[in-house]
Amino acid sequence: MRTNRKFVGVWCVIAVLSMCCSAASAGPKAYLKKPDAWFAGDEAKHIAANILSWQSELGGWPKNVETADQPYTGKREDLKPTYDNSATTDEIRFLARVFAATSDRKYAEAVERGFDYVLKGQYLTGGWPQFYPPDKQYHRYITFNDDAMVRLMGFLRETYTSKYFAFLGDAKHEAAKKAFDRGIDCILKCQIKVDGKLTAWCAQHDEKDYSPPPHRTPQLPRRTG
């Protein structure tokens, strides 16, 4: 039955990727368990200002930097946003919490730009590259490793189920639902068959035909489970 296959297939890959993904800096995530009232205070606003300074012109955030701890002092056009290494999603979550607590539209606008950046990066086949717009190297492949794709899908599901994203409105909620469903279909189509039997997934898959490509020269395709 297709429903059962979806459930088993998706949660198997989520479990495997959760075990395989590399550890990353806590960043904004460290504050997301704070109570709602905290996000209206000066400390939260200070952190939000830091996070806003790191938002790129495309709407996403760079990886491997402490976006919550200090402001960005360079040129905004030099920022390289990505979905890799836990970038972008927690920054959006934090700003959504601050907007919910303060009603300051600058936070809502930043969330909307970040949300749009996530949606724009999804291929018609349902997966995401490591960043948008993708290059012609291995970064363009549908990326499961480092929890990239599953994390984006979890974030999108939040945008139409969490009260903190209610302000996005019906049109964006519907777009997020459709993107999530395309992601589910992509995961199922990426699952490798061996002798007609469904087996595992690779760290990356081709963005057009779902096949496992070479990961990085001279590496061969790698499985995640």
N, C-alpha and C positions, 0 to 999 in steps of 0.2 A: 504494500500500500504506500502511495507516495508520501502521505503525511508522516508515517512512521519512518520512512527512509530519510525524510528531511530532518526529523528530530534526532535520529541516531547519527546520521552523517555529520550534521552541524555540531552537535555537542561532542562528538568524538574529536573533531579537529580543534574545537575550542580547548578541550582538555589537554590535547597534545601540545598545542601552541603555548598554553599557559605554563607547561613544564619546560618548554624549550626556549622561551623568550629570555633574552639577557636582561640582567638587572639594570635599571636606569635610575637617575636621580629623581627624588620625590618631586621637587619643583612645586607647582601650584597644588598638586595632588595632596600634599601634606596638610593643606588647610581645608580641604573639602568636607571634613567631618566636623568642622566648627558649627556651632548653632547659628541659626539665621540672624540673630541679633548682632553677632560679631561682624557680619559682613557690612553693617552700617557704620562701623567704627573707623577710627583714624588709621589703625594698623592695616585693616583690609583695604582701605582706600589708597594707602601708600603702596601696598603690594600691587593693587590694580593698576596704579600709575606705572609701575615698573613693567608689568605685563603688557600694557598698552604700548609702551615705547618699543617693544620687541615685535609688534605685529607688522608684518610686511605689507607692501603695497597690494599684494595678491590676496591678503586676508589671513594667511597662515603664519605659523611661527617656526623659527629654526630649531634644530635639535642640538643636544649636548651643551646647552647653555642654561644658566640659572636665571630664567626669565622673571622669577618672583623676587629674587634677592637684590638685584641692582638694575638701574635703568640702562638702556642702550644709548650710547653716545655717538654712534657712527651715523652714516647716511642710510636712510630707510631703504633706498633703492639697492643697497648692498646686501640686505637681508635675504636669505635663501630659505623660504618656508618648505616644510616637509611633513609627511605623515609618519616618518620613520622614527624609531627610538622614542616613542611616546610623545612626540611633539604635537602641538596644536590642540588636541582635544581637551586636555585639562585646563589649558589657558581659557578656552571658551567656557568651560564649566564654571571656572572661578568668576569670570566676568558676569555670567548669567546670575550667579548668586548675589553679586554686588548690585546688579541692576534690580533684582527682586527686593533687595533691602533698601535701596536708595531712590529708585525710579529715575535715576539720572540717565538720560537718553544716550549719552556718549558710550556707556557700557553696552546698551542694547545694540547700537549701531556696530560696535566692534564684534559682538556675538554674531550678528547677521552676516557680516563680512566673512567671519570664520566659518560659519555654517555654509555659506555659498562656496567657499574654497573647498570644503569637503565634498560637496555635491559635484562641483565642476570636475573634480579629479576622477570621478568614477567612469570607467569605460562602458561602452554599450553592452559589452559582454558581462558586466556586473562587478568586476574587480577594480582594485586601485593600484596604481604604481607607487613608488616610494615618495614621489612628489609631483606636483603639477605646476606648469606643464612638464610632461615627461621628456627625457632625453632619448637618444637612440641606443644607449647602453643598457646594461642589465637593470638599471633603476626603473626602466619602463615596464618591466614584467609585473604581473599580478603578484603581490608580495604578501605571503603568509608569515614569514619569519619575523621575529621581534614583535609578534602579536599585532602587526600593522593592520591588516584588513579586518580581522575580527574586532579589534579595538574600535575602528571606525564604525563598524556596524553596530556595536554596542552603544556608541555615542549617538548615532542616528536614532536608535530606538528610544533613547532617553529624550530626544528632542520632541517626540510626540507622546510620551508617557509621563514625563516629569513636570511638576508644577512650575519649575524654574524656567521652562522654555515655553510656557503657555503664550507668552507675548509674541512668539513667532507667527502665530496665526494659522488658519486652516490650510492655506495654500502651501506653506512651507512644511507643515506637518504631513500633508499628503505626499509631497515630494520626498520627504524622508522615508515614509512607509514604502514607497515604490522603490527607492534606492536600496532599502534593507532587503526587500523581496528579491531584487535582482542579485544582491550579494549572496543570498541563500542559494539561488539557482546556480550562480557561479561556483560556489563551493562544491555543489553536487557534481557539476560538470568537470571540475578539476580532479576529482577523485580518480586515481589510476586503476585501470583494470589489468589484471594478469590472468591469462587463460580464461577470460570471461568473468572473472570474479573481482569485485571491488576490493581494493586494498587501502593504500595510504595516499598522502598528499606530499608534494615536494615543497621546498621552501619558497619557490617561485614557479609561476606558470605563464605560458605565453598569453599575451593579452588578446589575441585574436582567435586562437583555436584551442586554448586551455592546456596545450601539451607542456610537459616539463622541459624547459630549455636548459642549456648550459648555464650554470649560476654565474660564475666568474672565471674568466680564462686563468689557468687551464683546468678549472674544476669541472667535474661532471655534475649532472643534476643530482640534487640532494633531497632526500625524503625527510619529512617532519615527523613521521611515525609509521 
